[in-house]
């Protein structure tokens, strides 16, 4: 009856199943939740190009009127900013409360507890990351922009825009040069993807 997903820009593989299996369900795209702030994909320089029109520098806050808005230029990893995660929890609790009013009080209580835990984690992360915020690093794929922005971290780039698409030799050579010139202190790999890169 109720399906939550970040949205089609992240979970493209769900589009067809949602059309067939979720045809009678209310589908809630969490990227459109009130209070969620989106950031445009980063492109050029240390960041590989994405397969969409460039919307460099755009940010906006989604609101109730954003449903149906084309978020193709928005980086969909919104939950990595704890404030966005809190807004998404609020949207989930609201939709559950509307669908199941008898348990609305439980949903709201659980949402408040989850937001309190996220707020505490946010404060702890801010303290822990502050001393290393100016030390450049490179990530395997550009999926951490919201986290970096929230805590003022210094990203020197990414190896690939999409982890399911292997970078070419030219891209690897470009990133090797970037690692050397940027003084990156580390490169974060991701265990589920080929680490030899």
N, C-alpha and C positions, 0 to 999 in steps of 0.2 A: 504493500500500500504506500510505502514511503521509501524512496531511494535517495541516498546522499552520495555525491561525488564531487571532487574538486571542480571538474568541468571537462569539456571536450578537448580543450587545448592540452591537457595532461593525459587524460585517459581515453584516447581515441579508440582504443580497442573495445571500449564499452558502448560506443554509439549504436552499433547494430543490436547487441543484446538488449539495450534499453528500449529500443524501438519495438522489439518483439516481446520480450519478457516483462518489460515495465510499462506496457502500453496503458494499463489502467492505474498505474501508480503515480503519485506526485513525485516529481524528480526535482531535487534541490541541488543546484550548482553552488557549492560553497564559495567559489571565487567571487560570487556576486553578493555575498552576505554583507549586510549593513556594517560598516566599520572596517571592512577589509581594504587595505591599501595595496594597490598593485604597482609593480615596477616594470618598465619595458625591458625586453631582452637586451642584453649587452651584445654588441657586435663590433667587429673590426679590431685591429691591433692585436691584443692578447686574447681576443675572443673570436671563435669561429662563427661564420655566418649561419643564421637559422633560415629555414625554408619558409619565410613569410616576408611581408613588407616590413621595412625598417621603421620603427617608431621610437627612435633614440630620444632619450631624455624625458619621455612622458611618464608621469605618475598621476594617479587619480584615486579617489576614494569611491568605492562602489556603493550604490545606494539602492533603494527599492526600484528605481527607474532603470537600473542597469541590466535587468533581466532581458535577455535577447541581444544585448550589446556584444559586438564582435570583440572578443578578448584576444584575438590572434597575436597582437603585438605585446601582450602581457606575459611575463614570466609566470608560469602557473605554480611554482613552488612556494605559494603564499604562506603556508602553515609554519615555515621556518622562522618567521617573525612571530614571537610569542603573542604580540598584541593581535595579530591576525588570527592566530589559533584561538584566542579568547573570543574574538568576534564570531568565529565559525562555531564554537561551542554554543554561543548564545543563539545562533540561527538554528542549530540542531535542536536545542531544547525548546525553542519556540515552535518549530514544526512538529515535534513530538507532542508537545502540549496541545496543539490544535487538533492533531489526529487522534489523541487519546486524552481528552480533558480530565478523565477520572484520575489520571496519574500525573497531572500537570505539576503538582506540588513536588513530587519526587524528581521529575525532570529538572525543575528549577533549582532544587537543592543540590542535585548532583552536578549541575552546570556551575553553580556558585563554588562548590568544593573544587571542581576541576580548574576553574579560573584562578582560584586562590593558590593552588599548587603551581600552576603555570607562572603566576606573578612572582611567587617565591623563587622558582627556578630562574626566571628572567633576571631578578636582582642578583642571584648568586653568579650567574653567567657573566653579567656586566662586571662584577668585581673581579672574577677570575680571569677574564679576557682582557681587561684594561691594560695590564702590564705588557701584553704581547700584541696589542692592536696595530702597532706600526711595523711589525715584522712580516714582510711579504711572503706569500705562499701561493702555490698553484694547485688547483683541484683537477681531478680527472675530467669531470664534466661540469659545465657551468650551471649547477643546480642549487647554489648556496647564497645567492645574491641577497636574499631577504635576511638571512642570518648575519652576513657580513655587514650589511647596511645598519641593522639594528645595533650591532656592537662595535661599529667603527673599525672593522678589520680591514687589512690591506691585502686584497687579492691582486696577484700579478698575472692572472689569466687562468685559462683552462686548456686542457689537451683537446677536448672535443665538445661540440655543442650538444650532441646526443650520444649517450653511452652505447646505444645499439648500432651506431654507425662508426666504423673504424676510421681514424684520421689517416690521411695519405702521407706519403714520405715528406712532401714539402711542408705540411702542417707540423709534423714531428720535428723536422729540422728547424722550423720557425720557433717552436716552443723550446727546443734545446737552447737556441740562442737567447730566448727570452729569460729562461732560468738563469743563464750566466749573467746577462746584463741587469736583470732586476734584483739580483742578490737574494733570490727566494731562499728561505731557510728550510723549506720542505716542499714535497709534492705529495698530495694526498691521493692514494689509489683507492679503488673500491673493490672489495674482495670478490664481488660477483662478476667482475669484468676482467678481461685479460690483463695481467699485471706486467707482462714483458714490455709493454709500451712504456 
